[in-house]
Amino acid sequence: MPAEKLAFPGRNYLYAPGPTHIPVAVQNAMVVPMEDHRAPDFPELVKPLLRDLKKIFKTRNGQTFIFPATGTAGWEVALSNTLSPGDKVLIARFGQFSHLWADLAQRIGLDVQLVQVPWGEGVPLEQFGRILRADKKHEIKAVLACHNETATGVTSDIAGLRRVMNRAKHPAMLMVDGVSSIASIDFRMDEWKVDVAVSGSQKGFMLPAGMALLAFSRRALAAAKTAQCKRCFLDISDHIATNKDGFFPYTPSVPMLRGLRASIDLLLEEGLENVFKRHYRLAEGVRRAVVDGWRLDLCAAAPKWRSDTVTAIKTPRNVNAAEVIHIAYHRYNVSLGAGLSEVAGKVFRIGHLGDNNEVRMMAALGGVEMAMRDAGMKVKPGSGLAKAIEYYCDTAPGKKIAAFGSVKAPREAQVKRKSKARKNTRKRK
Ligand SMILES: *Cc1c(COP(=O)(O)O)cnc(C)c1O
């Protein structure tokens, strides 16, 4: 770490699209003395947690799982518990995460039918439809889809993918990587008939990395009974056997479970639909800054692909995006997402998922403007900020609140105050 970093005043502004900023309530919930994970009252924590996790995945029929691991292990839990070596799976590669999932599938012995898609686009529905219709013998056992490709800021249409599978009358299981979508972008496990959904703790759940969160449909649970892929630590059957009594097959990270409790409480208190709306609004402000203010291109190739959790921004050809990231970090203490693999040096990313509000986005945009200027880009200072300010102010949900000084007490409060006054007069008599 360079010397300049050591004496940095103020806190680091974290805009990686994972890990994300941790809310104070979640952070505090994790600062607990160590607890006995076999204590008789431990199920009082675990059972409601597994149940409420279902609300986040929007499943009534499915079963949720918590593994002490990361999203990558979640991919492996999904595949190894439901498939057998040599089984064919269909997946499109359009970014680093869809690439890694396909790679993992191959490495654990599955037969991967890989569809190459330009980075900046998402799951190619029509092409998948053609492939599935042509698979008359139903050799494809599972369709894998990365709901939100974090590397390129692209969201795919999972409801549309389900329709395509139905239209092709194809019985393959549908498995979805929702690591950077679940708890921030609309996701409906039951409605979309998703068989396995994978998430992780350090994105929309606003926790440190270290938990893979999953949900299995009834059908996927049944497939687990005959799936032949080798598994031990990642076997859901050991979880099923112990979770039913509120325990885990091995030592869970109890502080993380306490944090997850606080995180789910925050999400449900705000309301999932409000969480999604907030993510859209914050993302839209960032996009206006990028497109209308800075006149830069998004990595997402068309508006329909634009992600509400992360925005990947292309730098002009003569500017190395890594330099913008480097300056932002070392000079301004702002952490941005890097361009990965095929888009390395070409894009930088602003993560806007999790515990964010308008002003935190303004800090991100301000930091990026400064870093871009220092990197020699011709960006008018304040140009992006101005577009974001206009958008955030014009669409603020609290707009109808009366100006300070002219707020009338709501009727209820007036009535209460009157009856209190009446009581007081009675007393005085
Ligand atoms: C972060 C991420 C992962 C990988 O999660 P790890 O916790 O780093 O293993 C997988 N898929 C997507 C879409 C992600 O954003």
Ligand as a Chemical Component Dictionary entry (heavy atoms), coordinates in Angstrom:
data_LIG
# 
_chem_comp.id                   LIG 
_chem_comp.type                 NON-POLYMER 
_chem_comp.pdbx_formal_charge   0 
_chem_comp.three_letter_code    LIG 
# 
loop_
_chem_comp_atom.comp_id 
_chem_comp_atom.atom_id 
_chem_comp_atom.alt_atom_id 
_chem_comp_atom.type_symbol 
_chem_comp_atom.charge 
_chem_comp_atom.model_Cartn_x 
_chem_comp_atom.model_Cartn_y 
_chem_comp_atom.model_Cartn_z 
_chem_comp_atom.pdbx_ordinal 
LIG C1 C1 C 0 -20.014 -11.881 -7.062  1  
LIG C2 C2 C 0 -20.661 -12.796 -8.015  2  
LIG C3 C3 C 0 -20.426 -14.181 -8.003  3  
LIG C4 C4 C 0 -19.346 -14.840 -7.212  4  
LIG O1 O1 O 0 -19.478 -14.736 -5.900  5  
LIG P1 P1 P 0 -18.238 -14.978 -4.909  6  
LIG O2 O2 O 0 -18.907 -14.671 -3.630  7  
LIG O3 O3 O 0 -17.160 -14.038 -5.286  8  
LIG O4 O4 O 0 -17.841 -16.399 -5.016  9  
LIG C5 C5 C 0 -21.158 -14.969 -8.861  10 
LIG N1 N1 N 0 -22.039 -14.454 -9.715  11 
LIG C6 C6 C 0 -22.278 -13.133 -9.780  12 
LIG C7 C7 C 0 -23.263 -12.616 -10.764 13 
LIG C8 C8 C 0 -21.596 -12.272 -8.936  14 
LIG O5 O5 O 0 -21.826 -10.964 -9.018  15 
# 
loop_
_chem_comp_bond.comp_id 
_chem_comp_bond.atom_id_1 
_chem_comp_bond.atom_id_2 
_chem_comp_bond.value_order 
_chem_comp_bond.pdbx_ordinal 
LIG C1 C2 SING 1  
LIG C2 C3 SING 2  
LIG C2 C8 DOUB 3  
LIG C3 C4 SING 4  
LIG C3 C5 DOUB 5  
LIG C4 O1 SING 6  
LIG O1 P1 SING 7  
LIG P1 O2 DOUB 8  
LIG P1 O3 SING 9  
LIG P1 O4 SING 10 
LIG C5 N1 SING 11 
LIG N1 C6 DOUB 12 
LIG C6 C7 SING 13 
LIG C6 C8 SING 14 
LIG C8 O5 SING 15 
# 
